[in-house]
């Protein structure tokens, strides 16, 4: 059951895993990486709103192709007293770096697709020649 944030601000590992469509193992990895910090009741992990918000950001960051260490850097900047301006500037730099990397990958994919088309056309012509 996904709880309403206003109910009690506590989430189990299975609730967050289901809400964000990640595995419990992934949540434990994020905890080991220092990105999440649930409190413990025996062996049970209890996540609060801060962890829930961080998990949302982790999932977004992973979708953008960022590593856990890059996501951690962003969290570290947020957790310091460097101010909102510094945080946003750092975040914008990371976004621009990722955009440039994706644009380069897109160019590489486009070139590979053109090569595949050219090779396919040549192979079809060779096959047609053999079959005549």
Residue, then its C-alpha position, 0 to 999 in steps of 0.5 A: x500500500x502506498x501511503x499518503x505523505x500526510x498520514x505518517x511520513x513513514x515508508x517501508x522498503x517494499x512500499x518505496x520499491x513498489x512506488x518507484x518501480x525499483x527493487x528492494x536490492x536497489x534501495x539497499x544499494x542506495x543506502x550502502x552508497x550513502x544516498x539514503x539513510x533510513x532509520x532502523x527498528x531491529x532489521x526493519x528499515x523505516x524511510x521518511x520523506x527525505x528518503x522518499x524525495x531522494x529516491x525520486x531524484x535518484x531514479x531521475x538521475x539514473x534515467x538521465x544516465x548519471x552514476x550513483x557517485x554523480x548523484x551523490x555529488x549533487x546531494x552533497x552540494x545540496x547538504x552543504x551550506x553553500x547556498x541555493x545559487x551554488x547548488x543550482x549552478x552545480x546542477x545546471x553544469x551536470x545537466x549540460x554535461x549530460x546533454x552534451x554526452x547524449x548529443x554525441x551518443x545520438x550522432x554516433x547512433x545516427x552514423x551507425x544507422x546510416x552505415x547499416x543502411x548502406x551495408x544492407x543496400x550493398x548486401x541486397x544488391x550483391x544477393x540480387x546479382x547472385x540470384x540473377 
